[in-house]
């Protein structure tokens, strides 16, 4: 499933975008976006790169070990980000029951454009939404059937709703900043 939503750019969205793109937003560096599986039999697909990124967590994901529920990462802005996302989704006739994770991701360009590692965000049923805050490009690919992907070539302020396996391309020359949320 892949849907391109309309973004009415409500005040909540504008305020969220202003914060995330400001020097006040604190970022955490992650060297590899997809943790290694630990299985020595997993083949390494050289068509993809496990890229680095910076993230700002509003709502930390539940994990499969001892933390089986989301926890608030940024209590000052959690209401703003969840309201901004819900405002956009409601405008498009979609309602979220609950969020599993909400974060901002920033990816810097590499020496060339890479495709990131295809993945699903959680091991249980969920939907994904991406708000593209910059015009840096970086196509998002969503698997429609096994080994067949459709892509979205984002523009600033685009909103993409989807589920399933996905990956993206790194930006070519500017910082790509997005809000990513997973939900039920």
N, C-alpha and C positions, 0 to 999 in steps of 0.2 A: 504494500500500500504506500502511495506517495501522493500528497496533496499540497499544492501551493496555495497558501492562505493570503487573503488581503490583509494589509496592515494599515489600519486607520490612523496610526500614529497618535494614539491618545496621549494625554499629558503624562500618565504613568510610564508609558514607553519612553517618551522623550526624557523624563527625569532619570530613568534607569540607564538609558544610553549615555546621557551626560556623565553620570557617575562612573560607569564602566570605562569610558574613554578618558577619564580625568586622571591626574596624577595621584588622587586620593585613593584610587582602587589599588589594593595591595595584591600582588601576584605571587604565586608559588610555582617554582620551576619543577617540571617533571621531565626527566631525561628520556624515558620511553613511555609512550601513551598506552601501549598494550603490554601488560606484564607477561614475561615469558611463561610458557605453559609448564615448564619443568619436565616435560615428557621428552626424553632423548630421541624418541621415534618420530616426533613431530618434524615434518620437513620444513626447511626454511625456504620460503618463496622469495626469490630475489627480485620479483616484479614489484614488490612492496617494500616500504621503508618504515621502520618503527621510529617515528619522528618524536622530537621533543616539543614541549609546549609550556606555556604559562597558564595557570588557572586561578580562578577566584571562586571559592566554593560558597554558595549561599545555603545549600542543603546537601550535606554529605550523604553519599549512597549507603544503603544497607549493605552489609557484607555477609558472606556465607559462614564466617567463623563465629565469633562471639557477639557481634553487633548486627542483629537481624532487623534493625529498624533505622530509618533515616535520622540524622541529627542535624540541628541547625548549625551551620558554619559561620554565617554572618547575620547575627540577630538584628543588627541595625537596618539591614536592607532586605531581609527575607520577605516581609510583607509587601514591599514595593515590587520586587521581582515576581512574586507569585501573583500579585494583582495585575501587573502589566501583561503577563502571559495569559492569565484567565480572561482579561478584557479582550485581548486579540482573539482568543479561541471562542469566546461567547459571541463576538461580533460575526464570526464565521459559522455559527451554529453548532459549536462543539463544546462539551463540558468535561472538565477534568474532575475525577473523583478524589484523587490524591496524587501528590508528587512523590517520586522515589529519590530524585536527585535534581538539583539545579546548580549550574555553574557557568561562569564565563570562561572561555578559552581564547587564548591569543597564540597564534602561530606566526613565526617570522619566516621570511623567504629563505630558501637554501640556495646553493649555487645553481640548482636546476629544480624543475617541478618534479616532485615525487608523489606517488600514490601511497597513502598510508595503509596499514594492515586492515583488511576486512574483519569486522567483528560485530557482535551484538553487545549492547551495554550491560545487560543483566541476563542471568540464566533462567528467568521466568518471564511470562508474558508482560509486555509493556509497550507503550508508544513513545515516540521521540518527537520533540519539536526543536527547531533551530531558528533563532532570530539572528540574522546577519547584520551586524552593526557597522561594518565597513564595506567599502567597495573594492576589496582586495582580490576578489575572485576566489578560486579554490573550489572547484566543482565537488558536489556531494553525490556519491553513487549509492543507489539503493537496490538491493537484490530483489528482482521481481519473480524469478524462478531460479532454480539452481544454476549457478554460473552465468546468469544473464542479469546485467545491471542496467538501470536507467539512471541518467544523471540530471542534476539541477545545477545550472550555471548561475550562481547567486549574484544579485545586485544588492547594494546597500538598502537596508530595511526590509528585505525579503523575509518571508516566514514559510518554513517548510515543515510539514507534519508527515511522519512516516513510521513504519515499524519494520523490524527485521534487520538482517545483516546489511552493513553499510561501511563505506570508507570515504575519504575525501582526498583531494589533491592539495598539496601545499601551495601557498600563494607564490606568484612569480616575482613581485617586486615591492609589495607593501604588506604590512602586518594585517593578518586576517583575525578579526575579533568577532566572536559569536557568543550567544547565550544558548546553552544546551540544557534541555530539561527532559526527564523521563517521568512517565506518569502511568496511572491506571485509569 
